[in-house]
Amino acid sequence: MARLWKVTAKVNVGKLPKGASVEIVKSGTNARPTAHEIEDAILSKYNIEIPSGTANSNHFNIEEA
């Protein structure tokens, strides 16, 4: 079953403003999105590369939608 995750910036992350969000669909696993998946989704939606190592729960709320 596919799961939909909403990832929202808690703070400004590089050029990505606080409150910006992406949705990530994962299937075949219950795992939360990986840092790489979050970075790819942000790049795809906003065309912004966030600094390496910042796609984590310190900078983002990661919740199942």
N, C-alpha and C positions, 0 to 999 in steps of 0.2 A: 504494500500500500504506500502511496506517495504521501509525504508530509510537507507542509508549507511552513517555512520559517520566515519571520520578519526580523530583520537586523536593522537597528536604529542607532545612529551615533549619539552618544551621551555628551560628548564634547566635540569641539572642532578637531578634526584629525587631518593634519596637513591642510589641503585646500578644501576638504570636505566639511561643510558646515554642520554644526550641532543640529540634530533633528532629521538629517537626511536619512532615508531608509531605502532598503532593497528587500525584495522577496526572493527566497531561494527554495526551490522544490528539490527534495531528495526522496528517492525511492529505494526500497530494498534494505533500508537501515533505519534505526531509531536515533542515530547519532546526530548531534548538532552540526551545523555547517563548519567546515574547516576554515582556517585563516585564508588559505588559498582560494577557496570558494567564495568567501566574503570579498576578498580583493578583486577577483574576477567579476563578480556581480556589480561592484561599485564602478569598476573600469567600464563595463558594458553599458551601464545605465547613465553614468555621469561623465564618462571619459576623463576620470580623475584617478591617478595612481596615488594610493595612500602610502605613507612610509612603511617600510618593511617592519614587521613585528608589532604593528599597532592594531591588527584585526583580532582583538580578543575582548573578553568580557570587562576589562578595565575601561575600554573605550566605546564599547557597543553593548546595547541591550539585545539579547538574542532570545526570542520567544517563539514558541510554536503558535502559528496563526489558526 
